[in-house]
Amino acid sequence: DDNGHGTFVSSIIGGRTFGVAKQVSLVAVKKPHRRDEKVLDAHGVGTISGLIQGIQYAATIFNASLEAAVINISAEADFNNALNKVVNAVVAFGIPTVVSAGNDASDACTVSPGSATSALTISAIDINDTVATFSNTGPCVDMFAPGVKVAGIRRNGTEKTMSGTSFSAPYVTGAVAAYWGEDIKRDGGEIVNWGGGNATSGVVEGLGVFNEAKNLLVRSPECWGCRK
């Protein structure tokens, strides 16, 4: 990770200190034909083609191992049909894919991969379960997760807090991975459906009457038995 964004995201998914699913194996995604080149560069910038290559790289690893896998994409671009098609294809292939909704205080359906129909698109809330002021919402959003002053780990191993839907998505990725890890015989489709069915409904504040985002809040693994 040449930027630190990926390290921070990974620390939320499965890091020793803040990880939701501390037993997962984390895989750094690269471009399949240029494995010394990351999807995002040292400035956190990349291309649509590079992101598509990274998704293909993850699918190749899954195909080789046939073990349970979840893809997290904490990145945002303008709406791109090709990128959405690739995301939908890997989900159909059996890999649940969790993506950030974006940070434009706008409609997640206008960005990719947040608008991919088969992805789990995640928006951000603050400590009061209120929609973050920067978070994209709208009908493409499947769920909410913490995204304001989220604790994680920097590249140098120290702790810090950051805000953004990039850090909401890994909460759900970790929860999905932990659940799948309980029984790897479950198929990817069941895992995707579980995400919404196991969330807490109706507690997110600040959506407004006409916002069509699903009012669902991710639940942590220790609360899977809690009342909805």
N, C-alpha and C positions, 0 to 999 in steps of 0.2 A: 504494500500500500504506500504509494508515493505521496499521497495527499493527507491522509488521516481520517477522511470521511468513512471509508470502508472499515477501518479499524474500530471506529466508534460504533457504527452500525452492528458490526459483528459482536462487539462486547455486550450489546443489548440482547442479541439473539442467544448467544451461548457462552459469554465470558464468565470467568470464575467468580467475579465480584457481583456484576449486575445482570448476568445472563438469565433469561427466562427459562431456557432449556440447557442447563449446564453440562449435560451429557452428550450433546450433539458433536459431530465432527464438522468443523467449519472449513469450507473450501474456497480459496481465493480464485475468483473467476478471471480468466485471461482470454485473449483471442486465440482460437485454436491453431492457426497457422503461424502465429507470432507469439509464442508463449512467454517471451520476455517483455511483451507489451500488454499493459493493463487496459481495461475497458475505458477507464477515466485516467487522465494524466495527472501530473503533480499539482496542477491547478484545479483539479476536479472537473475538467472539461473533457468531453468525448463527442463521438458522432453516433448517428443512428445506426450506421453500418457496423460500427464497433460494438454497440450494445447488442445488436442482433447476433454478431459473432460470439459474444460472451454467453448469450442464452444458448446458442448451439453448442458451445463448449460444455456448459452445464448438462445439457441433454445427452451429450456423448458420454460423459462420466456416468450418468444414471444408467444409460443403456449398457455400459460395460459392467457395472456392478449389480444392477437390478435391485439395489437396496432402496429403502424409503428415502426420498429426497424432497426438499422444499426449496424453491428459488425465492430470494428476496431481491427486489429491484427498488432501491431508494434513489431514483433518478426521475427527472421530468424533462419532457421535450414537447414541442408543439404537436398537435394531433398528427399521427403518422399511421396510415393504414397498414403498411408493411410491418412495422413494429408490432402493432396490435395483433396482426395475423400470426406472427411468430409466437407471441405470448399465448394466444389461444391454442396454438398447435401443441406447445409443450404441456399445457394443462390437459389437453385431450390425450397426450402421450402418457399421462399418468403422474405429472409433476405439478403439484399445487404451486401456484405462483402468487406471491404477495407483493403488492406495489404501493408506493406512496401516491397520495392524491394530488400533491403539488402545493405550492406555497404562494399562490397568486390571489388569494381571497376571491376566487372565481369558481367557475364550473369545471369540475374534474373531467367532464365529458369532452372538454376542449383540448386536453393534453394526452400524451401517451407516455408510458403504457397505462396511465390511470383510467383511460376510457376503454381498455380491452375488456370485452364482455365476460371472459372466463376468469380473469384475474380477481383476486380479493383486493379491492382498492380501499386504502386506509387513510382516514382523515385524522386530524389532531384535536385533542382537547387539553385544557389546562387542569390544574390541581382541583378546580371546582367542578369538573365535568362539563365545562362550558366550551363550545367550539372555539378553537384558537383564532384570533383575529386574522391571521395570515392564511389559514387553511382553506384549500379548495373543498367544496362540498358538492351537492347536487345528486341527481339520480344514479350516477355511476359509482357512488360511494357505498361500500358494503358494510363498513364498520368504522368505529372510532377507537383510538388508543392514545395514551399519553404522548404529548408532543411538545410541551412547553417546559423548559428547564429540565430536560431529561438527563439523568446521570449516566456517564459512560467512561470509557478509557481512551486516552490519546495514544498516538503512535509511540510515545516515550514511556507509556505505562502509567502515567499519572491520571488522576480523576479530573473530570470537568463536567459542566452541564452545557447542553446545546438545545436549540429549539428547531422544529421543522417536522413536516410529515415524513421526512426521511428517517426519523427516529421513532415515529409511530408504527410504521410498517414492521420493523423488526420485533416489536412486542408481539404482534400477531404471528409472525413467522416462528418465533420461539414457542408460542403456545401451540401452534399447529404441529411443530416438530415434536414437542414433548408428548402431545396426545398420540401422534402416530407411533412414537417410540414405545408406547405401552402395548401395541399390537401391530407389528409391521405387516401382518397379513391383510390389514385393511387396504382397500384400493384408494387411489388418488381422488376419485370422484366422491367417495364417502368422506374423505378428509375435508374437501372443499365445502361440502354441505354441512359438515359438523361445525365449521367456523361460525356461521350465522346462527345455527341452532343452539349453540352453547353460549352465546353472548347474552349480556344483560340488556333487556329491552326498555326503552322509554326513559332513560335517565340522563341522556345528553341534553344540555340546555343550550339555548341560543340559536337553534336551527331556524326558527321562524315558521310561520304558517305554510308558506308556499315552497319551502325547501324540501326536495324529494329524496334527500339522503336517508338511508336506513338508520333509524335511531337505535343503534346497537353498539354496546361497549364491550370490548374484549374482556374476558375474564381470565385471571391468572390461573395456572395449573392447580394451586392449592384451593381454589374456589370452584372447581368443577362440580362439586357436590352442593354448592350453595343454591339457595332459592333464586329463581329469576325474578 
